[in-house]
Amino acid sequence: MTTRPHVVIVGAGFGGVEAARALSRRPVDITIVDANNHHCFQPLLYQVATASLSPADIAWPIRGIFRHRRNVSVVLGRVTGVDRAARTVQTDFGAIAYDYLILATGATHFYFGHPEWEAFAPGLKRIEDATRIRRQILLAFERAEISTDEQQRRRLMTFAIVGGGPTGAEMAGAIAEIAMHTLKSDFRRIDPRRSRILLIEAGPRILGALPTALSDYARKSLERIGVEVRTNAMVTACDANRVVLGDERIEAATVIWAAGVAASPAAAWLGAEHDRAGRVKVAPDLSVPGSPKIFAIGDTAAVDTAGQPVPGIAPAAKQMGQYAARVIAAAVEGGVKPAPFRYRHYGNFATIGRRAAIADFGRFSMQGTTAWMLWCIAHIYFLIGARNRLMVALTWIWNYATLKRGALLITRG
């Protein structure tokens, strides 16, 4: 008797889920290991953090996704290492043997040598991060309402977002909309429209990876809705009451980190060569050098195609997951190994607020209402399941028509 090859996939993000889907109809057995029981659509996490959507709108149980794929098993656990010699994955509940291993462990927040800042400036990578930030934003207004000290009120109603990339720009715009529209009539002693929202970027412009014209449009759009954009401003200190930019101290009760990411410890597990962000340097077929049956994908891998680094975005992770699955399928079934991985870029999006977004497709770009509508369509399309697509679409229509948000809940824990 012969047994089918066992593929272990660590991480159920975009890359891991895509790899499992592609392999689920191949003659292999698959085990997905993740510390969470759900897959999260990270591009919309900021909408959970700003009370536009509920967590269930953008997350799905992993077991539910693969309910009808009988060769896919899901294990809830935390990976602690990889034994390349024994071909096992070490977890907090024991070892799992593999024939092929796909590491799709994603990335975490990076504080540029100041990990202590994380306690005061949460990042946005998980559902727990989003609900924590939502709670912090809404509590700031509640505490300002009952405060009798004007200086404390100003601090509570100051929101600083560190990092001028897509996440930071989208978060700043969403908080401005909450303050200027959603909550403007909900309080009696404070006027939320007097909130101060800062977007802080160390570089010369926000959305620096996009063309200058789009970056300028985004800045003007944010400033139009009340966001104070600070460029060439580097954070030098941060605590529960303030953020410091060089010699300038800004009193702020809420600081949100969107400035940097670092890869998971996968490179340390493998003892593999990695880049400055901790991403594993992989071969052209996404395998780990010296271990042709181990693959690193998504934010776990440092990949160059056509002389350009592959960006750490969802479409790239999905493409890597599909590619790694094809390489494994070819090896298992005796097929022709695919050509080296090549990333296909389909565009960059960022929404800045109500009817304002930008889209860059390389050869051409767009901005304004048309880009905003395209952003909405694209994000609804890539959600998993008809129920979630319908719920998000209806929620966005309601939010647009009423200027209200339906998830204004302060939850504990």
C-alpha positions as a Markdown table, in Angstrom:
| # | Residue | x | y | z |
|---|---|---|---|---|
| 1 | Met | 0.0 | 0.0 | 0.0 |
| 2 | Thr | 1.1 | 3.5 | -0.7 |
| 3 | Thr | 0.1 | 6.7 | 1.1 |
| 4 | Arg | -0.6 | 10.0 | -0.5 |
| 5 | Pro | 1.9 | 12.9 | 0.0 |
| 6 | His | 1.1 | 15.0 | 2.9 |
| 7 | Val | 1.2 | 18.8 | 2.4 |
| 8 | Val | 1.3 | 21.0 | 5.5 |
| 9 | Ile | 0.3 | 24.6 | 5.1 |
| 10 | Val | 1.2 | 27.0 | 7.9 |
| 11 | Gly | -1.1 | 30.0 | 7.9 |
| 12 | Ala | -4.6 | 30.5 | 6.5 |
| 13 | Gly | -4.1 | 34.0 | 5.0 |
| 14 | Phe | -4.5 | 34.8 | 1.4 |
| 15 | Gly | -1.6 | 32.7 | 0.2 |
| 16 | Gly | -2.3 | 29.7 | 2.4 |
| 17 | Val | -6.0 | 29.5 | 1.5 |
| 18 | Glu | -5.2 | 29.8 | -2.2 |
| 19 | Ala | -2.6 | 27.1 | -2.0 |
| 20 | Ala | -5.0 | 24.7 | -0.2 |
| 21 | Arg | -7.8 | 25.4 | -2.7 |
| 22 | Ala | -5.5 | 24.7 | -5.6 |
| 23 | Leu | -4.2 | 21.4 | -4.1 |
| 24 | Ser | -7.5 | 20.2 | -2.8 |
| 25 | Arg | -8.3 | 18.5 | -6.1 |
| 26 | Arg | -4.9 | 16.9 | -6.4 |
| 27 | Pro | -3.9 | 13.4 | -5.0 |
| 28 | Val | -2.5 | 14.8 | -1.8 |
| 29 | Asp | -3.6 | 15.1 | 1.8 |
| 30 | Ile | -3.5 | 18.7 | 3.2 |
| 31 | Thr | -3.3 | 19.9 | 6.8 |
| 32 | Ile | -3.7 | 23.7 | 7.5 |
| 33 | Val | -2.3 | 24.9 | 10.7 |
| 34 | Asp | -3.2 | 28.3 | 12.1 |
| 35 | Ala | -3.4 | 30.0 | 15.5 |
| 36 | Asn | -6.8 | 31.4 | 14.6 |
| 37 | Asn | -9.9 | 29.5 | 13.4 |
| 38 | His | -10.7 | 32.1 | 10.7 |
| 39 | His | -9.4 | 33.6 | 7.5 |
| 40 | Cys | -9.5 | 37.4 | 7.6 |
| 41 | Phe | -9.9 | 39.8 | 4.6 |
| 42 | Gln | -7.2 | 42.2 | 5.8 |
| 43 | Pro | -7.8 | 45.0 | 3.3 |
| 44 | Leu | -11.1 | 45.8 | 5.1 |
| 45 | Leu | -9.8 | 45.5 | 8.7 |
| 46 | Tyr | -9.7 | 49.3 | 8.9 |
| 47 | Gln | -13.5 | 49.3 | 8.3 |
| 48 | Val | -14.0 | 47.1 | 11.4 |
| 49 | Ala | -11.7 | 49.4 | 13.3 |
| 50 | Thr | -13.8 | 52.4 | 12.3 |
| 51 | Ala | -17.2 | 50.8 | 13.0 |
| 52 | Ser | -18.3 | 50.5 | 9.4 |
| 53 | Leu | -18.3 | 46.7 | 9.3 |
| 54 | Ser | -18.6 | 43.9 | 11.8 |
| 55 | Pro | -15.9 | 41.3 | 12.2 |
| 56 | Ala | -18.1 | 38.5 | 10.8 |
| 57 | Asp | -18.5 | 40.5 | 7.6 |
| 58 | Ile | -14.8 | 40.1 | 6.7 |
| 59 | Ala | -13.8 | 36.8 | 8.4 |
| 60 | Trp | -14.8 | 33.2 | 7.7 |
| 61 | Pro | -14.2 | 30.0 | 9.7 |
| 62 | Ile | -11.4 | 28.1 | 7.9 |
| 63 | Arg | -13.2 | 24.8 | 8.4 |
| 64 | Gly | -16.2 | 26.3 | 6.7 |
| 65 | Ile | -14.2 | 27.3 | 3.6 |
| 66 | Phe | -13.0 | 23.7 | 3.2 |
| 67 | Arg | -16.1 | 21.9 | 4.4 |
| 68 | His | -16.5 | 20.0 | 1.1 |
| 69 | Arg | -12.8 | 19.4 | 0.5 |
| 70 | Arg | -12.4 | 16.0 | 2.1 |
| 71 | Asn | -8.6 | 15.8 | 1.8 |
| 72 | Val | -8.2 | 19.1 | 3.7 |
| 73 | Ser | -7.8 | 19.0 | 7.5 |
| 74 | Val | -7.7 | 22.1 | 9.7 |
| 75 | Val | -5.7 | 22.2 | 13.0 |
| 76 | Leu | -5.9 | 25.0 | 15.5 |
| 77 | Gly | -2.5 | 25.6 | 17.0 |
| 78 | Arg | 0.6 | 27.7 | 17.1 |
| 79 | Val | 3.8 | 26.7 | 15.2 |
| 80 | Thr | 7.0 | 27.0 | 17.1 |
| 81 | Gly | 9.6 | 25.7 | 14.7 |
| 82 | Val | 10.5 | 23.5 | 11.7 |
| 83 | Asp | 12.8 | 20.4 | 11.8 |
| 84 | Arg | 14.1 | 20.2 | 8.3 |
| 85 | Ala | 16.1 | 17.0 | 8.9 |
| 86 | Ala | 13.1 | 15.1 | 10.4 |
| 87 | Arg | 10.6 | 16.9 | 8.1 |
| 88 | Thr | 8.3 | 17.9 | 10.9 |
| 89 | Val | 6.6 | 21.1 | 11.9 |
| 90 | Gln | 6.8 | 21.7 | 15.7 |
| 91 | Thr | 3.6 | 23.1 | 17.3 |
| 92 | Asp | 2.3 | 23.7 | 20.8 |
| 93 | Phe | 0.4 | 20.4 | 20.6 |
| 94 | Gly | 3.1 | 18.2 | 19.1 |
| 95 | Ala | 4.9 | 17.5 | 15.8 |
| 96 | Ile | 3.3 | 17.2 | 12.4 |
| 97 | Ala | 5.2 | 15.2 | 9.7 |
| 98 | Tyr | 5.2 | 16.6 | 6.1 |
| 99 | Asp | 6.2 | 15.6 | 2.7 |
| 100 | Tyr | 5.8 | 19.2 | 1.4 |
| 101 | Leu | 5.6 | 22.3 | 3.5 |
| 102 | Ile | 4.2 | 25.7 | 2.6 |
| 103 | Leu | 5.0 | 28.6 | 5.0 |
| 104 | Ala | 2.4 | 31.3 | 4.6 |
| 105 | Thr | 2.7 | 32.9 | 8.0 |
| 106 | Gly | 2.3 | 36.5 | 7.0 |
| 107 | Ala | 3.7 | 39.6 | 8.8 |
| 108 | Thr | 3.4 | 41.5 | 12.0 |
| 109 | His | 3.9 | 45.1 | 13.1 |
| 110 | Phe | 7.4 | 46.5 | 13.1 |
| 111 | Tyr | 8.3 | 49.4 | 15.4 |
| 112 | Phe | 11.8 | 50.2 | 14.1 |
| 113 | Gly | 13.6 | 49.0 | 17.2 |
| 114 | His | 11.0 | 50.3 | 19.7 |
| 115 | Pro | 8.8 | 47.3 | 20.5 |
| 116 | Glu | 7.7 | 49.1 | 23.6 |
| 117 | Trp | 5.6 | 51.4 | 21.5 |
| 118 | Glu | 3.2 | 48.6 | 20.6 |
| 119 | Ala | 1.5 | 48.9 | 23.9 |
| 120 | Phe | 0.5 | 52.5 | 23.1 |
| 121 | Ala | 0.2 | 52.4 | 19.3 |
| 122 | Pro | -1.5 | 49.2 | 18.1 |
| 123 | Gly | -1.1 | 48.0 | 14.5 |
| 124 | Leu | -3.8 | 46.5 | 12.3 |
| 125 | Lys | -3.2 | 42.9 | 11.2 |
| 126 | Arg | -5.9 | 40.9 | 13.0 |
| 127 | Ile | -9.6 | 41.0 | 14.0 |
| 128 | Glu | -8.4 | 41.5 | 17.6 |
| 129 | Asp | -6.4 | 44.6 | 16.5 |
| 130 | Ala | -9.4 | 46.1 | 14.8 |
| 131 | Thr | -11.8 | 45.6 | 17.7 |
| 132 | Arg | -9.2 | 47.0 | 20.1 |
| 133 | Ile | -8.7 | 50.1 | 17.9 |
| 134 | Arg | -12.5 | 50.5 | 17.5 |
| 135 | Arg | -12.9 | 50.4 | 21.3 |
| 136 | Gln | -10.1 | 52.9 | 21.8 |
| 137 | Ile | -11.5 | 55.4 | 19.3 |
| 138 | Leu | -15.1 | 55.2 | 20.7 |
| 139 | Leu | -13.9 | 55.3 | 24.3 |
| 140 | Ala | -12.0 | 58.5 | 23.5 |
| 141 | Phe | -15.2 | 60.3 | 22.6 |
| 142 | Glu | -17.0 | 58.9 | 25.6 |
| 143 | Arg | -14.3 | 60.0 | 28.0 |
| 144 | Ala | -14.1 | 63.4 | 26.4 |
| 145 | Glu | -17.9 | 63.8 | 26.9 |
| 146 | Ile | -17.5 | 63.4 | 30.7 |
| 147 | Ser | -14.3 | 65.3 | 31.1 |
| 148 | Thr | -14.4 | 68.7 | 32.7 |
| 149 | Asp | -10.8 | 69.6 | 31.7 |
| 150 | Glu | -10.5 | 71.2 | 28.3 |
| 151 | Gln | -6.9 | 70.2 | 27.8 |
| 152 | Gln | -7.7 | 66.6 | 28.5 |
| 153 | Arg | -10.7 | 66.8 | 26.1 |
| 154 | Arg | -8.4 | 68.0 | 23.4 |
| 155 | Arg | -6.0 | 65.1 | 24.0 |
| 156 | Leu | -8.8 | 62.6 | 24.0 |
| 157 | Met | -10.1 | 64.0 | 20.7 |
| 158 | Thr | -6.7 | 63.9 | 19.0 |
| 159 | Phe | -6.0 | 60.8 | 16.8 |
| 160 | Ala | -2.6 | 60.2 | 15.4 |
| 161 | Ile | -2.1 | 57.7 | 12.6 |
| 162 | Val | 1.6 | 56.8 | 12.0 |
| 163 | Gly | 2.4 | 55.8 | 8.5 |
| 164 | Gly | 1.2 | 57.3 | 5.2 |
| 165 | Gly | 0.7 | 54.1 | 3.2 |
| 166 | Pro | -2.7 | 52.8 | 2.1 |
| 167 | Thr | -3.7 | 51.6 | 5.5 |
| 168 | Gly | -2.8 | 54.8 | 7.2 |
| 169 | Ala | -4.5 | 57.0 | 4.6 |
| 170 | Glu | -7.7 | 54.9 | 4.7 |
| 171 | Met | -7.7 | 54.8 | 8.5 |
| 172 | Ala | -7.3 | 58.6 | 8.7 |
| 173 | Gly | -10.1 | 59.2 | 6.2 |
| 174 | Ala | -12.4 | 56.8 | 8.0 |
| 175 | Ile | -11.8 | 58.4 | 11.4 |
| 176 | Ala | -12.5 | 61.8 | 9.9 |
| 177 | Glu | -15.8 | 60.6 | 8.6 |
| 178 | Ile | -16.8 | 59.3 | 12.0 |
| 179 | Ala | -16.0 | 62.6 | 13.6 |
| 180 | Met | -17.4 | 64.9 | 11.0 |
| 181 | His | -20.6 | 62.9 | 10.1 |
| 182 | Thr | -21.4 | 59.8 | 12.1 |
| 183 | Leu | -21.1 | 61.1 | 15.6 |
| 184 | Lys | -21.7 | 64.8 | 15.1 |
| 185 | Ser | -25.1 | 64.8 | 16.7 |
| 186 | Asp | -24.6 | 62.0 | 19.3 |
| 187 | Phe | -23.0 | 63.9 | 22.1 |
| 188 | Arg | -24.2 | 66.8 | 24.2 |
| 189 | Arg | -21.0 | 68.3 | 25.8 |
| 190 | Ile | -18.5 | 67.8 | 23.0 |
| 191 | Asp | -18.6 | 68.4 | 19.2 |
| 192 | Pro | -16.8 | 65.5 | 17.5 |
| 193 | Arg | -16.2 | 67.7 | 14.5 |
| 194 | Arg | -13.6 | 69.5 | 16.6 |
| 195 | Ser | -11.4 | 66.4 | 16.6 |
| 196 | Arg | -7.9 | 66.6 | 15.4 |
| 197 | Ile | -6.8 | 63.8 | 13.1 |
| 198 | Leu | -3.2 | 63.6 | 12.1 |
| 199 | Leu | -1.6 | 61.4 | 9.4 |
| 200 | Ile | 2.1 | 61.2 | 10.1 |
| 201 | Glu | 4.6 | 60.1 | 7.4 |
| 202 | Ala | 8.4 | 60.0 | 7.6 |
| 203 | Gly | 8.8 | 60.3 | 3.9 |
| 204 | Pro | 8.3 | 63.3 | 1.6 |
| 205 | Arg | 4.7 | 62.3 | 0.6 |
| 206 | Ile | 2.0 | 59.9 | 1.5 |
| 207 | Leu | 1.3 | 56.8 | -0.6 |
| 208 | Gly | 4.9 | 57.1 | -1.8 |
| 209 | Ala | 4.6 | 53.9 | -3.9 |
| 210 | Leu | 2.1 | 55.6 | -6.2 |
| 211 | Pro | 2.6 | 58.3 | -8.8 |
| 212 | Thr | 3.0 | 61.8 | -7.5 |
| 213 | Ala | -0.3 | 63.0 | -9.0 |
| 214 | Leu | -2.3 | 60.4 | -7.1 |
| 215 | Ser | -0.4 | 61.0 | -3.9 |
| 216 | Asp | -1.1 | 64.8 | -4.2 |
| 217 | Tyr | -4.8 | 64.0 | -4.9 |
| 218 | Ala | -5.0 | 61.8 | -1.8 |
| 219 | Arg | -3.4 | 64.5 | 0.4 |
| 220 | Lys | -5.8 | 67.2 | -0.8 |
| 221 | Ser | -8.8 | 64.9 | -0.4 |
| 222 | Leu | -7.7 | 64.1 | 3.2 |
| 223 | Glu | -7.1 | 67.7 | 4.1 |
| 224 | Arg | -10.5 | 68.6 | 2.6 |
| 225 | Ile | -12.2 | 66.3 | 5.2 |
| 226 | Gly | -10.2 | 67.7 | 8.1 |
| 227 | Val | -7.1 | 65.4 | 8.3 |
| 228 | Glu | -3.8 | 67.1 | 9.1 |
| 229 | Val | -1.2 | 65.5 | 6.9 |
| 230 | Arg | 2.4 | 65.7 | 8.2 |
| 231 | Thr | 5.2 | 64.6 | 5.9 |
| 232 | Asn | 8.9 | 64.4 | 6.6 |
| 233 | Ala | 7.9 | 63.8 | 10.2 |
| 234 | Met | 9.5 | 60.9 | 12.0 |
| 235 | Val | 8.2 | 59.5 | 15.3 |
| 236 | Thr | 10.9 | 59.6 | 18.0 |
| 237 | Ala | 8.8 | 58.6 | 21.0 |
| 238 | Cys | 5.4 | 57.4 | 21.9 |
| 239 | Asp | 3.4 | 56.7 | 25.1 |
| 240 | Ala | -0.2 | 56.6 | 26.4 |
| 241 | Asn | -0.6 | 60.4 | 26.2 |
| 242 | Arg | 1.4 | 61.7 | 23.3 |
| 243 | Val | 3.4 | 61.1 | 20.2 |
| 244 | Val | 6.7 | 62.9 | 19.7 |
| 245 | Leu | 8.0 | 64.1 | 16.3 |
| 246 | Gly | 11.6 | 65.3 | 16.9 |
| 247 | Asp | 11.2 | 68.3 | 19.3 |
| 248 | Glu | 7.4 | 68.5 | 18.8 |
| 249 | Arg | 5.2 | 66.8 | 21.4 |
| 250 | Ile | 1.6 | 66.1 | 20.2 |
| 251 | Glu | -0.8 | 65.3 | 23.0 |
| 252 | Ala | -2.9 | 62.4 | 21.7 |
| 253 | Ala | -4.8 | 59.7 | 23.5 |
| 254 | Thr | -5.1 | 57.5 | 20.4 |
| 255 | Val | -2.1 | 56.5 | 18.3 |
| 256 | Ile | -2.5 | 53.9 | 15.6 |
| 257 | Trp | 0.5 | 52.3 | 13.9 |
| 258 | Ala | 0.5 | 51.8 | 10.2 |
| 259 | Ala | 4.2 | 52.5 | 9.5 |
| 260 | Gly | 6.0 | 49.2 | 9.1 |
| 261 | Val | 5.8 | 45.4 | 9.0 |
| 262 | Ala | 8.1 | 42.6 | 9.8 |
| 263 | Ala | 7.9 | 39.0 | 8.6 |
| 264 | Ser | 7.0 | 36.1 | 10.9 |
| 265 | Pro | 9.8 | 34.1 | 12.5 |
| 266 | Ala | 9.7 | 31.5 | 9.7 |
| 267 | Ala | 13.3 | 32.3 | 8.6 |
| 268 | Ala | 14.5 | 31.6 | 12.2 |
| 269 | Trp | 12.6 | 28.3 | 12.2 |
| 270 | Leu | 14.5 | 27.3 | 9.1 |
| 271 | Gly | 17.8 | 28.9 | 9.7 |
| 272 | Ala | 17.4 | 30.4 | 6.3 |
| 273 | Glu | 18.8 | 33.5 | 4.7 |
| 274 | His | 16.5 | 36.4 | 4.9 |
| 275 | Asp | 16.2 | 40.1 | 4.1 |
| 276 | Arg | 16.2 | 43.1 | 6.5 |
| 277 | Ala | 12.4 | 42.6 | 7.2 |
| 278 | Gly | 12.9 | 38.9 | 8.1 |
| 279 | Arg | 11.5 | 37.5 | 4.9 |
| 280 | Val | 12.9 | 34.2 | 3.6 |
| 281 | Lys | 15.0 | 34.6 | 0.4 |
| 282 | Val | 13.5 | 32.0 | -1.8 |
| 283 | Ala | 14.5 | 30.3 | -5.1 |
| 284 | Pro | 12.7 | 31.2 | -8.4 |
| 285 | Asp | 10.2 | 28.4 | -7.7 |
| 286 | Leu | 9.5 | 29.9 | -4.2 |
| 287 | Ser | 11.2 | 27.0 | -2.5 |
| 288 | Val | 13.7 | 27.5 | 0.3 |
| 289 | Pro | 17.3 | 27.1 | -0.9 |
| 290 | Gly | 18.5 | 23.7 | 0.1 |
| 291 | Ser | 15.0 | 22.4 | 0.8 |
| 292 | Pro | 13.1 | 21.9 | -2.5 |
| 293 | Lys | 10.0 | 20.6 | -0.7 |
| 294 | Ile | 9.6 | 23.7 | 1.6 |
| 295 | Phe | 8.0 | 26.8 | 0.1 |
| 296 | Ala | 7.7 | 30.3 | 1.5 |
| 297 | Ile | 4.9 | 32.6 | 0.1 |
| 298 | Gly | 3.3 | 35.9 | 0.7 |
| 299 | Asp | 4.7 | 38.2 | 3.3 |
| 300 | Thr | 6.9 | 35.3 | 4.5 |
| 301 | Ala | 9.0 | 35.4 | 1.3 |
| 302 | Ala | 11.4 | 37.9 | -0.3 |
| 303 | Val | 10.7 | 37.6 | -4.0 |
| 304 | Asp | 11.9 | 39.5 | -7.0 |
| 305 | Thr | 10.4 | 39.2 | -10.5 |
| 306 | Ala | 11.7 | 41.2 | -13.5 |
| 307 | Gly | 14.2 | 42.9 | -11.2 |
| 308 | Gln | 11.5 | 44.3 | -9.0 |
| 309 | Pro | 10.5 | 43.2 | -5.5 |
| 310 | Val | 7.0 | 41.7 | -5.2 |
| 311 | Pro | 4.8 | 43.9 | -3.0 |
| 312 | Gly | 3.3 | 42.5 | 0.2 |
| 313 | Ile | -0.3 | 42.7 | -0.9 |
| 314 | Ala | -3.1 | 40.2 | -1.1 |
| 315 | Pro | -3.0 | 39.6 | -4.9 |
| 316 | Ala | 0.7 | 38.7 | -4.7 |
| 317 | Ala | 0.1 | 36.2 | -1.9 |
| 318 | Lys | -2.7 | 34.6 | -3.8 |
| 319 | Gln | -0.6 | 34.3 | -6.9 |
| 320 | Met | 2.3 | 32.7 | -4.9 |
| 321 | Gly | -0.1 | 30.3 | -3.3 |
| 322 | Gln | -1.4 | 29.2 | -6.6 |
| 323 | Tyr | 2.1 | 28.9 | -8.0 |
| 324 | Ala | 3.5 | 26.8 | -5.1 |
| 325 | Ala | 0.5 | 24.5 | -5.5 |
| 326 | Arg | 1.3 | 24.0 | -9.2 |
| 327 | Val | 4.9 | 23.1 | -8.4 |
| 328 | Ile | 3.9 | 20.5 | -5.8 |
| 329 | Ala | 1.2 | 19.1 | -8.1 |
| 330 | Ala | 3.7 | 18.7 | -10.9 |
| 331 | Ala | 6.1 | 16.9 | -8.6 |
| 332 | Val | 3.4 | 14.6 | -7.2 |
| 333 | Glu | 1.7 | 13.8 | -10.6 |
| 334 | Gly | 4.9 | 13.6 | -12.6 |
| 335 | Gly | 4.0 | 16.7 | -14.7 |
| 336 | Val | 6.2 | 19.5 | -16.1 |
| 337 | Lys | 7.4 | 21.9 | -13.5 |
| 338 | Pro | 6.1 | 25.4 | -14.2 |
| 339 | Ala | 8.4 | 28.2 | -15.3 |
| 340 | Pro | 9.9 | 30.4 | -12.5 |
| 341 | Phe | 7.3 | 32.5 | -10.6 |
| 342 | Arg | 6.4 | 35.8 | -12.2 |
| 343 | Tyr | 4.1 | 38.2 | -10.4 |
| 344 | Arg | 1.4 | 39.9 | -12.4 |
| 345 | His | 0.4 | 43.3 | -11.1 |
| 346 | Tyr | -3.2 | 44.2 | -11.6 |
| 347 | Gly | -3.2 | 47.6 | -9.8 |
| 348 | Asn | -3.1 | 49.5 | -6.5 |
| 349 | Phe | -6.2 | 50.9 | -4.8 |
| 350 | Ala | -6.7 | 53.2 | -1.9 |
| 351 | Thr | -9.9 | 54.9 | -0.7 |
| 352 | Ile | -9.6 | 58.2 | 1.1 |
| 353 | Gly | -13.1 | 58.8 | 2.1 |
| 354 | Arg | -16.6 | 59.3 | 0.8 |
| 355 | Arg | -16.6 | 59.1 | -3.0 |
| 356 | Ala | -12.8 | 59.6 | -3.0 |
| 357 | Ala | -10.3 | 56.9 | -4.0 |
| 358 | Ile | -7.3 | 56.4 | -6.3 |
| 359 | Ala | -6.4 | 53.5 | -8.6 |
| 360 | Asp | -3.1 | 52.9 | -10.3 |
| 361 | Phe | -2.8 | 50.3 | -13.1 |
| 362 | Gly | 0.7 | 51.2 | -14.3 |
| 363 | Arg | -0.1 | 52.4 | -17.8 |
| 364 | Phe | -3.0 | 54.5 | -16.6 |
| 365 | Ser | -4.6 | 55.7 | -13.3 |
| 366 | Met | -7.8 | 57.2 | -12.1 |
| 367 | Gln | -9.1 | 59.1 | -9.1 |
| 368 | Gly | -12.3 | 60.4 | -7.6 |
| 369 | Thr | -15.8 | 58.8 | -7.7 |
| 370 | Thr | -15.0 | 56.4 | -10.5 |
| 371 | Ala | -12.0 | 55.0 | -8.7 |
| 372 | Trp | -14.1 | 54.8 | -5.5 |
| 373 | Met | -16.8 | 52.8 | -7.2 |
| 374 | Leu | -14.2 | 50.5 | -8.8 |
| 375 | Trp | -12.6 | 50.0 | -5.3 |
| 376 | Cys | -15.9 | 49.0 | -3.9 |
| 377 | Ile | -16.6 | 46.5 | -6.7 |
| 378 | Ala | -13.2 | 44.9 | -6.5 |
| 379 | His | -13.3 | 44.5 | -2.7 |
| 380 | Ile | -16.8 | 43.0 | -2.8 |
| 381 | Tyr | -15.7 | 40.6 | -5.6 |
| 382 | Phe | -12.8 | 39.2 | -3.6 |
| 383 | Leu | -14.8 | 38.5 | -0.4 |
| 384 | Ile | -15.5 | 34.9 | 0.2 |
| 385 | Gly | -19.1 | 33.7 | 0.0 |
| 386 | Ala | -22.3 | 35.2 | -1.4 |
| 387 | Arg | -23.6 | 36.1 | 2.1 |
| 388 | Asn | -20.6 | 38.3 | 2.9 |
| 389 | Arg | -20.6 | 40.0 | -0.4 |
| 390 | Leu | -24.3 | 40.8 | 0.0 |
| 391 | Met | -23.9 | 42.0 | 3.6 |
| 392 | Val | -21.0 | 44.2 | 2.9 |
| 393 | Ala | -22.6 | 45.7 | -0.2 |
| 394 | Leu | -25.9 | 46.5 | 1.7 |
| 395 | Thr | -23.9 | 47.9 | 4.6 |
| 396 | Trp | -22.0 | 50.2 | 2.4 |
| 397 | Ile | -25.1 | 51.4 | 0.7 |
| 398 | Trp | -26.7 | 52.1 | 4.1 |
| 399 | Asn | -23.6 | 53.9 | 5.3 |
| 400 | Tyr | -23.5 | 56.0 | 2.2 |
| 401 | Ala | -27.1 | 56.9 | 2.2 |
| 402 | Thr | -27.4 | 57.7 | 6.0 |
| 403 | Leu | -23.9 | 58.7 | 6.9 |
| 404 | Lys | -24.3 | 56.3 | 9.8 |
| 405 | Arg | -22.3 | 53.2 | 10.9 |
| 406 | Gly | -23.9 | 50.2 | 12.4 |
| 407 | Ala | -21.0 | 48.7 | 14.4 |
| 408 | Leu | -20.5 | 51.4 | 17.0 |
| 409 | Leu | -20.0 | 48.9 | 19.8 |
| 410 | Ile | -17.5 | 49.2 | 22.6 |
| 411 | Thr | -16.7 | 45.6 | 23.5 |
| 412 | Arg | -14.4 | 44.3 | 26.2 |
| 413 | Gly | -11.7 | 41.6 | 26.0 |
